[in-house]
Amino acid sequence: MRGLVKRLTRLVACAAVGIVLGVSVYVGLVQSGLAPSPFDPLVRGDIALARSARPGVRVLFVGNSFTYRNGLAAMVHDLAVGDNGGPQLFAVEYAAPGWSLEAAAKDNGLTVLLRDVRWNVVVLQEQSQLLSFTREQWQRETYPFAKALQDKISTDGARTLLFMTWGYRLGDRHNWPGDTFVGMQARLAQGYSELAAELPASVAPAGLAWAEALRRRPGLDLWDSDGRHPDKEGSYLAACVFYADLTGRDPARSTFTGGLQPADARFLQRVAAGVVRRSG
């Protein structure tokens, strides 16, 4: 028995050494540029259609996990497919974990992608807290990079659309003791509105739609378990906001429900349409 334990101990030790060596080799390859990093931005969605000559609205979503969680861009595309009589809409995302507009503005891959397609709209999503900070802070940490991106976007005539994200379930209590969703959402709304006025650009008011949906249904939970990222309902609501903004059409025209119960999908569609109509 004692010999078996020793052999198992040696096997575990060898396996651990192998894992460490493997990780070290992979990190070295990433640092040398010979292997992709898991934190690098990826292109997902209708990129082939966006590059084609087919008529349609071409939209590029630039952001982080608030954008790629649950496939927001794909949901917007599917809303268009389900809307008989609506325009074709080719949605592509270019996103990476934890990305900010500063990282996006400095990314050569994004610069190439912006030139590669005749985009109609480019959506910019900032890190989820920054626009809830003081004006002085986001003027330093967001505005210069948003402006640099907008300059690139407008070169070929595309429109910049800011993605107003939502507050956290309990607010940002790390930076604002005693914070709430309502408080954080109010700061985000102000920050995105002020940034849009300075660029200038327009805003997709996803965060306002969250606030309205929660006002109407206080028990509704649009967050994932971490209280920050969206669950499927939250992403679907944001997708409906984008569809209404990008096409000028009521998302209730679409048969696409994102796997939600039809009654829940219709509620979220109505909320999104109303918020976009009032914000416009």
Phi, psi and omega in degrees: 000317180297323179294322178296318179298318179297317180296318179296322179298316179296320180297316179297318180297318179295319179296319180297318178298319179297319179295315180298316179296319180297317178296318180298318179296316181297316178300319178298319178295321178297314182295331180272357179083010182268352178217146180286147175274143177295349179260003177287147176293148180237147174268125178226150174112210190274047187295322180295318178293321179297326180280343185283177178269004182294141178291144180164165177274123183256118186234129177248123177262122179246121182183210182231212185295339174294336178270313187274344178299128180069006175070058182304312181298319179295324177296319178298317176301315183291328174298321178293318179298322182279357181258093181297121181100350178277170180287155170291141183225119181257111186251129180232141175243145175226100191215158180212153180302132174071010184296146173239171177293333174298314179296319180295319182295335182261005185267119181293327179298321178293320178301318178294317182296323179295328179275340188284334186228147175275079183292144172271320182220139172239122181266129179247123178245118179278162173308141197295345180258331196302319182282359174264358178277182182294157180303318181299322182288312182287339173297326178278317193262346181237309190305311183301325184278324174297320180293318179297319178294317180299322178299319177293318183296318185283349182305320181254018173087012179281159178261138176269129179235120180276136181266097176288111179278184186250160174287161177287159182306318180252017184074186181259077186285345176293321181258338182228089181308134180078013183294163177224167173303315183299316180295314180295320180295323178296319179293319178298316180299318179293316181298313180293323179295317180292319178297317179299321180292327182281330186294306350276160178204174176257168185233133170269110192277057180301318180299321177294325177294321176300313182299319180292318178298319180288330176294319181284324180231085185303334180274359182291137178242110182261356183262155169285182187297337181280353178076011180234304182286158180280146164275188184298321179297318180297316178293322180296318177299315178298319179298321178295322176299313180296319181298316179296319181291316186288329187247343186073012182251155179284123179298343177292347175290342185271143176274353182284123182248000178065023181081005179275164171298136184309319181295321178292319179297318181296320178300311181295323176299315181295319178299311181300314181299317181294318181294316180295320180297316180289325182287333182286000000 
